Amino acid sequence: MPAGHGVRARTRDLFARPFRKKGYAQISTYLRTYNIGQYVDIEVNGSIHKGMPHKFYHGRTGVVWNVTKRAIGVEMNKQVRNKIIKKRIHVRIEHVQPSRCAEDALLRRKNNDRLKAEAKARGEPPLSTKRQPEGPKPGFLVEGAVLETVTPIPYDVVNDLKGGY
């Protein structure tokens, strides 16, 4: 028989629920609030069939562009041959979770604002908060090293043919 080309073809392991995580979705899934512009990860919950996105979008990160009663609209990029297309899909909230992709940038921005405010309070000029490359490591001298001259062992063809030295 030929291979199937259905919507859920080859998703036996992809949509399978993890060990000891089967059954109903947690209440916290439904109590989360999503805002427009927020980053979200699409992770399909195989136990809920309604509002399930296509398998291509499983594991993708996108930006919320619409919030409805039971679902959210997610916008992301999709490469189709040689071009990248913006795709907008609606996904039920059971198949979505907040992304941590921008967490580091937000933390860095908050820290930079705090450093700038402290410098301003001290009356100093505003300091540069740009990230700098690490640069080369400092040089050092190796002490207590003993030089050892290594010479090769001469190869003896006659003894090698007899079966060893």
DSSP file with accessible surface (Angstrom, degrees, kcal/mol):
  #  RESIDUE AA STRUCTURE BP1 BP2  ACC     N-H-->O    O-->H-N    N-H-->O    O-->H-N    TCO  KAPPA ALPHA  PHI   PSI    X-CA   Y-CA   Z-CA
    1    1 A M              0   0  231      0, 0.0     3,-0.1     0, 0.0     2,-0.0   0.000 360.0 360.0 360.0 142.4    0.0    0.0    0.0
    2    2 A P        -     0   0  119      0, 0.0     2,-0.1     0, 0.0     0, 0.0  -0.329 360.0 -90.9 -72.7 158.1    1.3    3.5   -0.7
    3    3 A A        -     0   0   60      1,-0.1     2,-0.1     2,-0.0     6,-0.0  -0.381  44.4-112.0 -68.2 144.9    2.2    5.8    2.1
    4    4 A G        -     0   0   51      1,-0.1    -1,-0.1    -3,-0.1     0, 0.0  -0.430  19.0-162.8 -77.8 151.8   -0.6    8.1    3.4
    5    5 A H        +     0   0  168     -2,-0.1    -1,-0.1     4,-0.0    -2,-0.0  -0.087  40.4 139.8-122.6  32.4   -0.5   11.8    2.9
    6    6 A G    >   -     0   0   46      1,-0.1     3,-1.3     2,-0.1    -2,-0.0  -0.101  69.1 -97.7 -73.2 176.1   -3.0   12.9    5.5
    7    7 A V  T 3  S+     0   0  102      1,-0.3    48,-0.6    47,-0.0    -1,-0.1   0.864 124.7  36.9 -63.3 -37.4   -2.9   15.8    7.8
    8    8 A R  T >  S+     0   0  108     46,-0.1     3,-1.0    47,-0.1    -1,-0.3   0.094  84.0 142.9-105.8  25.1   -1.6   13.7   10.7
    9    9 A A  T <  S+     0   0   18     -3,-1.3    46,-0.1     1,-0.2    -4,-0.0  -0.389  72.2   8.6 -65.6 139.2    0.6   11.4    8.7
   10   10 A R  T 3  S+     0   0  164      1,-0.1    -1,-0.2    -2,-0.1     4,-0.2   0.849  93.2 116.1  59.7  40.1    3.9   10.4   10.4
   11   11 A T    <>  +     0   0   11     -3,-1.0     4,-2.2     2,-0.1     5,-0.2   0.154  28.8 114.9-119.5  18.3    2.9   11.9   13.8
   12   12 A R  T  4 S+     0   0  219      1,-0.2     4,-0.1     2,-0.2    -1,-0.1   0.923  95.0  20.8 -56.4 -46.8    2.8    8.8   15.9
   13   13 A D  T  4 S+     0   0  140      2,-0.1     3,-0.3     1,-0.1    -1,-0.2   0.769 119.8  63.7 -91.3 -28.5    5.8    9.9   18.0
   14   14 A L  T  4 S+     0   0   75      1,-0.2    -2,-0.2    -4,-0.2    32,-0.1   0.922 113.9  30.6 -63.6 -45.5    5.5   13.6   17.3
   15   15 A F  S  < S+     0   0   10     -4,-2.2    31,-0.5    -7,-0.1    -1,-0.2   0.394  91.9 121.4 -96.0   2.2    2.0   14.1   18.9
   16   16 A A        -     0   0   59     -3,-0.3    -3,-0.1    -5,-0.2    30,-0.0  -0.423  66.9-117.9 -68.7 140.1    2.4   11.4   21.5
   17   17 A R        -     0   0   66      1,-0.1     5,-0.1    -2,-0.1     3,-0.1  -0.518  34.8-104.9 -75.8 145.6    2.1   12.6   25.1
   18   18 A P    >   -     0   0   71      0, 0.0     3,-1.9     0, 0.0     4,-0.1  -0.161  50.9 -70.6 -66.4 166.8    5.1   12.1   27.3
   19   19 A F  T 3  S+     0   0  167      1,-0.3     0, 0.0     2,-0.1     0, 0.0  -0.324 119.8   2.2 -60.2 131.0    5.4    9.5   30.0
   20   20 A R  T 3  S+     0   0  205     -3,-0.1    -1,-0.3     1,-0.1    -3,-0.0   0.730 111.2  93.4  60.9  24.6    3.1   10.2   33.0
   21   21 A K    <   +     0   0  124     -3,-1.9    -2,-0.1    -4,-0.1    -1,-0.1   0.105  55.6 120.5-125.3  19.6    1.7   13.3   31.2
   22   22 A K        +     0   0  142     -5,-0.1     2,-0.2    -4,-0.1    -6,-0.0  -0.321  48.5  40.7 -81.3 165.6   -1.3   11.7   29.6
   23   23 A G  S    S+     0   0   43     -2,-0.1    24,-0.1     2,-0.0    -2,-0.0  -0.632  97.3   4.9 102.0-156.7   -4.9   12.7   30.2
   24   24 A Y  S    S-     0   0  228     -2,-0.2     2,-0.1     1,-0.1     3,-0.1  -0.237  76.9-102.7 -65.9 155.9   -6.5   16.1   30.5
   25   25 A A        -     0   0   18      1,-0.1    -1,-0.1    22,-0.1     5,-0.0  -0.410  45.7 -96.6 -74.1 152.6   -4.6   19.4   30.1
   26   26 A Q    >>  -     0   0  131      1,-0.1     3,-1.0    -2,-0.1     4,-0.6  -0.319  24.5-121.1 -69.5 154.8   -3.7   21.2   33.3
   27   27 A I  H >> S+     0   0  120      1,-0.2     4,-1.3     2,-0.2     3,-1.1   0.854 110.6  66.4 -63.6 -34.8   -5.8   24.0   34.6
   28   28 A S  H 3> S+     0   0   49      1,-0.3     4,-0.8     2,-0.2    -1,-0.2   0.790  90.4  65.8 -60.1 -25.2   -2.9   26.5   34.3
   29   29 A T  H <4 S+     0   0   19     -3,-1.0     3,-0.3     1,-0.2    -1,-0.3   0.895 107.7  38.8 -61.0 -39.6   -3.0   26.0   30.5
   30   30 A Y  H << S+     0   0  102     -3,-1.1    -1,-0.2    -4,-0.6    -2,-0.2   0.672 111.4  58.3 -86.5 -18.8   -6.5   27.7   30.5
   31   31 A L  H  < S+     0   0  129     -4,-1.3    -1,-0.2     2,-0.1    -2,-0.2   0.541  80.7 106.1 -90.3  -8.1   -5.7   30.4   33.1
   32   32 A R     <  -     0   0   95     -4,-0.8     2,-0.4    -3,-0.3    61,-0.0  -0.439  62.3-140.7 -71.2 146.1   -2.7   31.9   31.2
   33   33 A T        -     0   0  113     -2,-0.1     2,-0.4     2,-0.0    -2,-0.1  -0.905  12.3-160.3-108.9 137.2   -3.2   35.3   29.6
   34   34 A Y        -     0   0   15     -2,-0.4     2,-0.3    64,-0.0     6,-0.0  -0.943   4.5-159.2-116.6 138.5   -1.6   36.0   26.2
   35   35 A N    >   -     0   0  105     -2,-0.4     3,-1.9     1,-0.0    29,-0.3  -0.839  31.7 -92.8-115.3 154.9   -1.1   39.5   24.9
   36   36 A I  T 3  S+     0   0  122     -2,-0.3    29,-0.2     1,-0.3     3,-0.1  -0.396 113.4  27.0 -65.2 135.3   -0.6   40.8   21.3
   37   37 A G  T 3  S+     0   0   45     27,-3.0    -1,-0.3     1,-0.3     2,-0.2   0.341  90.2 131.8  93.7  -6.1    3.1   40.9   20.5
   38   38 A Q    <   -     0   0   55     -3,-1.9    26,-2.4    26,-0.1     2,-0.3  -0.539  59.5-119.3 -80.9 144.1    4.1   38.2   23.0
   39   39 A Y  E     -A   63   0A 112     24,-0.2    60,-2.1    -2,-0.2     2,-0.3  -0.672  36.3-179.0 -81.6 135.6    6.3   35.3   21.8
   40   40 A V  E     -AB  62  98A   0     22,-2.7    22,-2.6    -2,-0.3     2,-0.5  -0.970  23.0-136.2-135.0 150.5    4.8   31.8   22.0
   41   41 A D  E     -AB  61  97A  40     56,-3.2    56,-2.1    -2,-0.3     2,-0.7  -0.907  18.7-137.1-102.5 133.8    5.9   28.3   21.3
   42   42 A I  E     + B   0  96A   0     18,-3.0    17,-3.6    -2,-0.5     2,-0.4  -0.817  31.1 166.9 -91.8 116.6    3.6   26.0   19.4
   43   43 A E        -     0   0   96     52,-2.0    15,-0.1    -2,-0.7     2,-0.1  -0.925  32.0-132.0-132.3 106.9    3.7   22.6   21.0
   44   44 A V        -     0   0    9     -2,-0.4     2,-0.8    11,-0.1    51,-0.1  -0.345   7.7-147.7 -66.6 131.2    0.8   20.3   19.9
   45   45 A N    >   -     0   0   12      3,-0.2     3,-1.6     1,-0.1   -30,-0.1  -0.897   7.1-158.4 -97.5 109.2   -1.0   18.5   22.7
   46   46 A G  T 3  S+     0   0   10     -2,-0.8    -1,-0.1   -31,-0.5   -30,-0.1   0.690  84.8  65.2 -65.5 -18.4   -2.1   15.2   21.1
   47   47 A S  T 3  S+     0   0   50      1,-0.1     2,-0.6   -24,-0.1    -1,-0.3   0.642  96.0  61.6 -81.1 -12.6   -4.9   14.6   23.6
   48   48 A I    <   +     0   0   27     -3,-1.6    -3,-0.2     1,-0.1    -1,-0.1  -0.950  59.6 179.6-116.8 114.1   -6.9   17.7   22.4
   49   49 A H    >   +     0   0  130     -2,-0.6     3,-1.1     2,-0.1     2,-0.2   0.740  53.1  93.0 -87.3 -24.5   -7.9   17.4   18.7
   50   50 A K  T 3  S+     0   0  147      1,-0.2    42,-0.1     0, 0.0    -2,-0.0  -0.470  98.2   6.2 -72.6 141.7   -9.7   20.7   18.4
   51   51 A G  T 3  S+     0   0   37      1,-0.2    41,-1.5    -2,-0.2    -1,-0.2   0.732  87.7 160.4  64.4  22.7   -7.7   23.7   17.2
   52   52 A M    <   -     0   0   40     -3,-1.1    -1,-0.2    39,-0.1     3,-0.1  -0.625  32.7-136.1 -80.5 127.7   -4.7   21.5   16.5
   53   53 A P        -     0   0   13      0, 0.0    -1,-0.1     0, 0.0    38,-0.1  -0.322  33.2 -82.4 -76.2 168.1   -2.2   23.1   14.1
   54   54 A H    >   -     0   0   78      1,-0.1     3,-1.5    -2,-0.0     4,-0.4  -0.302  42.9-108.1 -65.8 154.8   -0.5   21.2   11.3
   55   55 A K  G >  S+     0   0   53    -48,-0.6     3,-1.0     1,-0.3    -1,-0.1   0.757 114.3  69.9 -60.6 -23.0    2.5   19.1   12.2
   56   56 A F  G 3  S+     0   0   53      1,-0.2    -1,-0.3     3,-0.0    -2,-0.0   0.876  97.5  50.9 -60.8 -35.7    4.8   21.6   10.4
   57   57 A Y  G X  S+     0   0   16     -3,-1.5     3,-2.0     2,-0.1   -15,-0.3   0.556  79.7 116.8 -83.9  -7.1    4.1   24.2   13.1
   58   58 A H  T <  S+     0   0   51     -3,-1.0   -15,-0.2    -4,-0.4     3,-0.1  -0.451  86.9  12.0 -64.7 123.0    4.9   21.9   16.1
   59   59 A G  T 3  S+     0   0   58    -17,-3.6    -1,-0.3     1,-0.3     2,-0.2   0.468  98.8 131.5  89.7   2.0    8.0   23.3   17.9
   60   60 A R    <   -     0   0  102     -3,-2.0   -18,-3.0   -18,-0.4     2,-0.4  -0.547  49.5-138.4 -88.2 154.3    7.8   26.7   16.1
   61   61 A T  E     +A   41   0A  63    -20,-0.2     2,-0.3    -2,-0.2   -20,-0.2  -0.930  31.5 159.4-112.1 135.6    8.0   30.1   17.8
   62   62 A G  E     -A   40   0A   4    -22,-2.6   -22,-2.7    -2,-0.4     2,-0.4  -0.848  37.7-101.1-143.7-178.6    5.8   32.9   16.7
   63   63 A V  E     -AC  39  75A  45     12,-2.5    12,-2.9    -2,-0.3     2,-0.4  -0.897  35.1-116.4-112.7 136.6    4.3   36.2   17.7
   64   64 A V  E     + C   0  74A   1    -26,-2.4   -27,-3.0    -2,-0.4    10,-0.2  -0.559  38.6 164.8 -71.9 125.9    0.7   36.6   18.9
   65   65 A W  E     +     0   0A  68      8,-2.4     2,-0.3    -2,-0.4     9,-0.2   0.526  65.1  25.5-116.6 -10.9   -1.3   38.9   16.5
   66   66 A N  E     - C   0  73A  51      7,-1.2     7,-3.6   -31,-0.1     2,-0.5  -0.990  58.4-159.3-154.4 140.7   -4.8   38.1   17.7
   67   67 A V  E     + C   0  72A  65     -2,-0.3     5,-0.2     5,-0.2     2,-0.2  -0.989  19.8 171.4-123.9 123.8   -6.5   36.8   20.9
   68   68 A T        -     0   0   64      3,-2.7    -2,-0.0    -2,-0.5     5,-0.0  -0.517  49.6 -80.0-117.1-169.6   -9.9   35.2   20.7
   69   69 A K  S    S+     0   0  175      1,-0.2     3,-0.0    -2,-0.2    -1,-0.0   0.923 121.0   2.1 -62.2 -49.5  -12.1   33.4   23.2
   70   70 A R  S    S+     0   0  133     22,-0.0    23,-1.7    23,-0.0     2,-0.3   0.403 128.8  43.2-119.7  -2.0  -10.4   30.0   23.1
   71   71 A A  E     - D   0  92A  16     21,-0.3    -3,-2.7    22,-0.1     2,-0.3  -0.875  61.7-140.0-139.6 169.5   -7.6   30.5   20.7
   72   72 A I  E     -CD  67  91A   2     19,-2.7    19,-2.8    -2,-0.3     2,-0.5  -0.981  21.1-122.6-132.5 148.5   -4.8   32.9   19.7
   73   73 A G  E     -CD  66  90A   0     -7,-3.6    -8,-2.4    -2,-0.3    -7,-1.2  -0.782  28.5-164.9 -89.4 130.4   -3.5   33.9   16.3
   74   74 A V  E     -CD  64  89A   0     15,-3.4    15,-2.6    -2,-0.5     2,-0.5  -0.963   5.3-157.7-120.7 133.0    0.2   33.3   15.9
   75   75 A E  E     +CD  63  88A  46    -12,-2.9   -12,-2.5    -2,-0.4     2,-0.3  -0.928  25.4 150.1-111.4 132.3    2.3   34.8   13.1
   76   76 A M  E     - D   0  87A  10     11,-2.4    11,-3.7    -2,-0.5     2,-0.3  -0.932  42.9 -96.9-150.3 171.7    5.5   33.1   12.0
   77   77 A N  E     - D   0  86A  86     -2,-0.3     2,-0.4     9,-0.2     9,-0.2  -0.739  29.8-170.6 -95.9 144.7    7.8   32.7    9.0
   78   78 A K  E     - D   0  85A  52      7,-2.5     7,-3.2    -2,-0.3     2,-0.6  -0.997  18.7-135.6-135.5 127.6    7.7   29.6    6.8
   79   79 A Q  E     - D   0  84A 141     -2,-0.4     2,-0.5     5,-0.2     5,-0.2  -0.744  21.6-177.5 -84.9 121.8   10.3   28.9    4.1
   80   80 A V  E >   - D   0  83A  44      3,-3.0     3,-2.0    -2,-0.6     2,-0.4  -0.959  62.5 -56.4-121.3 109.1    8.6   27.7    0.9
   81   81 A R  T 3  S-     0   0  213     -2,-0.5    -2,-0.0     1,-0.3     0, 0.0  -0.395 123.2 -13.4  54.2-109.6   11.3   26.8   -1.7
   82   82 A N  T 3  S+     0   0  144     -2,-0.4     2,-0.3    -3,-0.1    -1,-0.3   0.269 125.0  69.2-107.6  14.0   13.4   30.0   -2.1
   83   83 A K  E <   -D   80   0A 114     -3,-2.0    -3,-3.0    -5,-0.0     2,-0.5  -0.944  69.7-132.3-131.5 155.2   11.2   32.5   -0.3
   84   84 A I  E     -D   79   0A 115     -2,-0.3     2,-0.4    -5,-0.2    -5,-0.2  -0.926  25.3-163.8-107.8 123.2   10.1   33.1    3.3
   85   85 A I  E     -D   78   0A  64     -7,-3.2    -7,-2.5    -2,-0.5     2,-0.5  -0.851  20.4-124.6-109.2 140.1    6.4   33.7    3.8
   86   86 A K  E     -D   77   0A 128     -2,-0.4     2,-0.4    -9,-0.2    -9,-0.2  -0.733  31.6-162.6 -79.9 124.5    4.7   35.2    6.8
   87   87 A K  E     -D   76   0A  71    -11,-3.7   -11,-2.4    -2,-0.5     2,-0.5  -0.912   9.9-163.9-112.6 137.4    2.0   32.7    8.0
   88   88 A R  E     +D   75   0A 143     -2,-0.4     2,-0.3   -13,-0.2   -13,-0.2  -0.979  18.7 168.1-120.1 117.9   -0.9   33.6   10.3
   89   89 A I  E     -D   74   0A  31    -15,-2.6   -15,-3.4    -2,-0.5     2,-0.5  -0.929  31.7-130.1-128.4 153.5   -2.7   30.7   12.0
   90   90 A H  E     -D   73   0A  97     -2,-0.3     2,-0.4   -17,-0.3   -17,-0.2  -0.909  29.5-179.1-101.9 130.7   -5.2   30.4   14.8
   91   91 A V  E     -D   72   0A   0    -19,-2.8   -19,-2.7    -2,-0.5   -39,-0.1  -0.988  29.6-114.4-131.1 136.3   -4.3   27.8   17.4
   92   92 A R  E >   -D   71   0A  56    -41,-1.5     3,-2.0    -2,-0.4   -21,-0.3  -0.390  33.4-113.4 -66.3 152.1   -6.2   26.8   20.5
   93   93 A I  G >  S+     0   0   24    -23,-1.7     3,-1.3     1,-0.3    -1,-0.1   0.681 110.9  71.2 -66.5 -16.3   -4.4   27.7   23.8
   94   94 A E  G 3  S+     0   0   16    -24,-0.3    -1,-0.3     1,-0.2   -46,-0.1   0.764 100.3  47.8 -66.8 -23.5   -3.9   24.0   24.7
   95   95 A H  G <  S+     0   0    0     -3,-2.0   -52,-2.0   -44,-0.1     2,-0.3   0.223 106.2  71.0-101.3  14.3   -1.3   23.8   21.9
   96   96 A V  E <   +B   42   0A   5     -3,-1.3   -54,-0.2   -54,-0.2   -56,-0.0  -0.953  51.2 178.6-132.9 147.5    0.5   27.0   22.9
   97   97 A Q  E     -B   41   0A  71    -56,-2.1   -56,-3.2    -2,-0.3   -68,-0.0  -0.990  41.8 -89.4-144.6 151.3    2.9   28.0   25.7
   98   98 A P  E     -B   40   0A  47      0, 0.0   -58,-0.3     0, 0.0     2,-0.2  -0.335  46.3-127.2 -61.1 138.1    4.7   31.3   26.5
   99   99 A S        -     0   0   23    -60,-2.1     3,-0.2   -37,-0.1   -60,-0.2  -0.569  12.8-156.8 -87.8 150.8    8.2   31.3   24.9
  100  100 A R    >   +     0   0  179     -2,-0.2     3,-0.9     1,-0.1     4,-0.5   0.167  65.9 107.2-106.7  16.6   11.4   32.0   26.8
  101  101 A C  T 3  S+     0   0   75      1,-0.2     4,-0.3     2,-0.1     3,-0.2   0.826  85.0  37.8 -68.3 -31.3   13.3   33.1   23.7
  102  102 A A  T 3> S+     0   0   29     -3,-0.2     4,-2.3     1,-0.2    -1,-0.2   0.359  88.6  99.1-100.7   6.4   13.2   36.9   24.6
  103  103 A E  H <> S+     0   0  101     -3,-0.9     4,-2.3     1,-0.2     5,-0.2   0.904  82.5  48.8 -60.9 -42.7   13.8   36.3   28.3
  104  104 A D  H  > S+     0   0  114     -4,-0.5     4,-2.3    -3,-0.2    -1,-0.2   0.909 111.7  48.7 -66.2 -41.8   17.5   37.0   28.2
  105  105 A A  H  > S+     0   0   46     -4,-0.3     4,-2.4     2,-0.2    -1,-0.2   0.904 112.0  49.1 -66.3 -40.8   17.1   40.2   26.2
  106  106 A L  H  X S+     0   0   92     -4,-2.3     4,-2.4     2,-0.2    -2,-0.2   0.908 111.9  48.9 -65.3 -40.3   14.4   41.5   28.5
  107  107 A L  H  X S+     0   0  115     -4,-2.3     4,-2.3    -5,-0.2    -2,-0.2   0.913 111.9  48.9 -65.1 -41.4   16.5   40.8   31.6
  108  108 A R  H  X S+     0   0   76     -4,-2.3     4,-2.6     2,-0.2    -2,-0.2   0.902 111.1  50.1 -65.3 -40.3   19.5   42.5   30.0
  109  109 A R  H  X S+     0   0  152     -4,-2.4     4,-2.4     2,-0.2    -2,-0.2   0.922 110.9  48.8 -65.7 -40.9   17.4   45.6   29.1
  110  110 A K  H  X S+     0   0  152     -4,-2.4     4,-1.9     1,-0.2    -2,-0.2   0.922 112.8  48.0 -64.2 -41.5   16.1   45.8   32.7
  111  111 A N  H  X S+     0   0   65     -4,-2.3     4,-2.4     1,-0.2    -2,-0.2   0.905 110.9  51.1 -65.8 -40.5   19.6   45.5   34.1
  112  112 A N  H  X S+     0   0   28     -4,-2.6     4,-2.4     1,-0.2    -1,-0.2   0.898 108.8  51.2 -64.5 -40.5   20.9   48.2   31.7
  113  113 A D  H  X S+     0   0   90     -4,-2.4     4,-2.2     2,-0.2    -1,-0.2   0.894 110.1  50.0 -62.8 -39.0   18.1   50.6   32.7
  114  114 A R  H  X S+     0   0  126     -4,-1.9     4,-2.3     2,-0.2    -2,-0.2   0.928 111.0  48.6 -65.0 -44.1   19.0   50.0   36.4
  115  115 A L  H  X S+     0   0   55     -4,-2.4     4,-2.1     1,-0.2    -2,-0.2   0.899 111.9  49.3 -63.3 -39.5   22.7   50.7   35.7
  116  116 A K  H  X S+     0   0   90     -4,-2.4     4,-2.2     2,-0.2    -1,-0.2   0.900 110.3  50.5 -66.4 -40.4   21.9   53.9   33.8
  117  117 A A  H  X S+     0   0   60     -4,-2.2     4,-2.2     2,-0.2    -2,-0.2   0.902 110.4  49.7 -65.4 -39.8   19.6   55.1   36.6
  118  118 A E  H  X S+     0   0   78     -4,-2.3     4,-1.7     2,-0.2    -2,-0.2   0.905 111.2  49.1 -64.5 -40.4   22.3   54.5   39.2
  119  119 A A  H  X>S+     0   0    0     -4,-2.1     5,-2.4     1,-0.2     4,-0.6   0.895 111.3  49.6 -66.4 -38.0   24.9   56.4   37.0
  120  120 A K  H ><5S+     0   0  177     -4,-2.2     3,-0.7     1,-0.2    -2,-0.2   0.890 108.7  52.6 -67.6 -38.3   22.4   59.3   36.6
  121  121 A A  H 3<5S+     0   0   89     -4,-2.2    -1,-0.2     1,-0.2    -2,-0.2   0.858 109.3  49.4 -66.5 -33.6   21.8   59.4   40.4
  122  122 A R  H 3<5S-     0   0  147     -4,-1.7    -1,-0.2    -5,-0.1    -2,-0.2   0.571 116.6-116.5 -79.7 -11.2   25.5   59.6   41.0
  123  123 A G  T <<5 +     0   0   67     -3,-0.7    -3,-0.2    -4,-0.6    -2,-0.1   0.657  67.3 140.4  84.8  17.7   25.8   62.4   38.5
  124  124 A E      < -     0   0   97     -5,-2.4    -1,-0.3    -6,-0.2     3,-0.1  -0.510  61.1 -93.9 -87.3 160.5   28.1   60.5   36.1
  125  125 A P        -     0   0  106      0, 0.0    -1,-0.1     0, 0.0     2,-0.1  -0.368  59.2 -81.4 -67.6 154.2   27.8   60.6   32.3
  126  126 A P        -     0   0  119      0, 0.0     2,-0.2     0, 0.0   -10,-0.1  -0.363  51.3-132.8 -61.0 131.3   25.6   57.8   30.8
  127  127 A L        -     0   0   71    -12,-0.1     2,-0.4    -3,-0.1    -8,-0.0  -0.513  19.9-103.4 -87.2 155.1   27.6   54.6   30.6
  128  128 A S        -     0   0   88     -2,-0.2    -1,-0.1     1,-0.1     0, 0.0  -0.614  29.2-174.5 -78.0 128.4   27.7   52.4   27.5
  129  129 A T        +     0   0   37     -2,-0.4     2,-0.1     2,-0.1    -1,-0.1   0.162  38.6 130.6-108.1  17.0   25.6   49.3   27.9
  130  130 A K        -     0   0  163      1,-0.1     2,-0.3     0, 0.0    -2,-0.0  -0.451  64.2-112.4 -71.3 143.8   26.7   47.7   24.6
  131  131 A R        -     0   0  181     -2,-0.1    -1,-0.1     1,-0.0    -2,-0.1  -0.579  33.8-155.9 -75.6 134.9   27.8   44.1   24.7
  132  132 A Q        -     0   0  143     -2,-0.3    -1,-0.0     1,-0.0     0, 0.0  -0.875  21.3-105.5-112.7 145.2   31.5   43.8   23.9
  133  133 A P        -     0   0  114      0, 0.0    -1,-0.0     0, 0.0     0, 0.0  -0.320  33.9-114.7 -64.5 154.7   33.3   40.7   22.6
  134  134 A E        -     0   0  179      1,-0.1    -2,-0.0     3,-0.0     0, 0.0   0.857  47.2-154.4 -63.0 -38.6   35.4   38.8   25.2
  135  135 A G        -     0   0   47      2,-0.0    -1,-0.1     0, 0.0     2,-0.0  -0.099  33.4 -37.9  85.9 173.6   38.8   39.5   23.5
  136  136 A P        -     0   0  132      0, 0.0     3,-0.1     0, 0.0     0, 0.0  -0.314  62.4-110.0 -73.3 153.7   42.0   37.6   23.7
  137  137 A K        -     0   0  179      1,-0.1    -2,-0.0    -2,-0.0     2,-0.0  -0.505  41.8 -96.4 -77.1 150.3   43.2   35.9   26.9
  138  138 A P        -     0   0  116      0, 0.0    -1,-0.1     0, 0.0     2,-0.1  -0.342  41.3-113.0 -68.6 149.7   46.2   37.4   28.7
  139  139 A G        -     0   0   76     -3,-0.1     2,-0.3    -2,-0.0     0, 0.0  -0.315  34.4-175.3 -77.8 163.7   49.6   35.8   28.0
  140  140 A F        -     0   0  172     -2,-0.1     2,-0.4     2,-0.0    -1,-0.0  -0.978  23.7-115.3-153.8 161.8   51.7   34.0   30.6
  141  141 A L        -     0   0  146     -2,-0.3     2,-0.6     2,-0.0     0, 0.0  -0.858  23.7-131.1-102.8 139.0   55.1   32.3   31.0
  142  142 A V        -     0   0  110     -2,-0.4     2,-0.3     2,-0.0     3,-0.3  -0.784  30.5-166.4 -88.3 120.1   55.4   28.6   31.6
  143  143 A E        +     0   0  170     -2,-0.6    -2,-0.0     1,-0.2     0, 0.0  -0.834  60.0  21.7-111.3 147.5   57.8   28.0   34.6
  144  144 A G  S    S+     0   0   81     -2,-0.3     2,-0.3     1,-0.3    -1,-0.2   0.629  79.2 147.8  79.4  13.1   59.5   24.8   35.7
  145  145 A A        -     0   0   77     -3,-0.3     2,-0.5     1,-0.0    -1,-0.3  -0.645  37.2-147.0 -84.1 137.7   59.2   23.1   32.4
  146  146 A V        -     0   0  136     -2,-0.3     2,-0.3     2,-0.0    -1,-0.0  -0.912  12.3-130.9-107.0 129.7   62.0   20.7   31.5
  147  147 A L        -     0   0  172     -2,-0.5     2,-0.4     2,-0.0     0, 0.0  -0.591  23.4-169.8 -79.3 136.2   63.1   20.3   27.9
  148  148 A E        -     0   0  163     -2,-0.3     2,-0.5     2,-0.0    -2,-0.0  -0.993  14.1-142.4-129.6 126.1   63.4   16.8   26.7
  149  149 A T        -     0   0  130     -2,-0.4     2,-0.5     2,-0.0    -2,-0.0  -0.773  15.1-157.3 -89.7 127.9   64.9   15.8   23.3
  150  150 A V        -     0   0  122     -2,-0.5    -2,-0.0     0, 0.0     0, 0.0  -0.905   9.8-173.9-108.3 127.3   63.2   13.0   21.6
  151  151 A T        -     0   0  107     -2,-0.5     2,-0.1     0, 0.0    -2,-0.0  -0.925  27.5-110.5-119.3 146.1   65.1   10.9   19.0
  152  152 A P        -     0   0  119      0, 0.0     3,-0.0     0, 0.0     0, 0.0  -0.384  29.6-113.6 -74.1 150.9   63.6    8.2   16.8
  153  153 A I        -     0   0  142     -2,-0.1     2,-0.0     1,-0.1     0, 0.0  -0.707  39.0-110.2 -80.4 130.9   64.5    4.5   17.4
  154  154 A P        -     0   0  105      0, 0.0     2,-0.5     0, 0.0    -1,-0.1  -0.365  29.0-124.7 -65.2 140.1   66.5    3.2   14.3
  155  155 A Y        -     0   0  165     -2,-0.0     2,-0.7    -3,-0.0     0, 0.0  -0.756  20.0-159.8 -89.5 124.0   64.5    0.7   12.3
  156  156 A D     >  -     0   0   61     -2,-0.5     4,-1.5     1,-0.2     5,-0.1  -0.898   7.0-172.1-108.2 109.5   66.3   -2.6   11.8
  157  157 A V  H  > S+     0   0   80     -2,-0.7     4,-1.8     1,-0.2     5,-0.2   0.901  82.1  53.7 -69.2 -40.0   65.0   -4.5    8.8
  158  158 A V  H  > S+     0   0   88      1,-0.2     4,-1.2     2,-0.2    -1,-0.2   0.939 112.5  42.0 -64.4 -48.5   66.9   -7.7    9.4
  159  159 A N  H  >>S+     0   0   52      1,-0.2     5,-1.5     2,-0.2     4,-0.7   0.822 110.4  58.3 -68.9 -30.5   65.7   -8.1   13.0
  160  160 A D  H ><5S+     0   0   84     -4,-1.5     3,-0.5     1,-0.2    -1,-0.2   0.879 105.0  50.5 -66.5 -36.5   62.2   -7.1   12.1
  161  161 A L  H 3<5S+     0   0  143     -4,-1.8    -1,-0.2     1,-0.2    -2,-0.2   0.809 104.8  58.1 -70.5 -28.5   62.0  -10.0    9.6
  162  162 A K  H 3<5S-     0   0  164     -4,-1.2    -1,-0.2    -5,-0.2    -2,-0.2   0.685 129.1 -89.6 -75.7 -20.0   63.2  -12.5   12.2
  163  163 A G  T <<5S-     0   0   71     -4,-0.7    -3,-0.2    -3,-0.5     2,-0.2   0.730  80.2 -33.6 119.8  29.8   60.3  -11.7   14.5
  164  164 A G      <       0   0   39     -5,-1.5    -2,-0.1    -4,-0.1    -3,-0.0  -0.497 360.0 360.0 121.6 173.7   61.3   -8.9   16.8
  165  165 A Y              0   0  192     -2,-0.2    -5,-0.0    -5,-0.1    -6,-0.0  -0.489 360.0 360.0 -77.6 360.0   64.2   -7.4   18.7
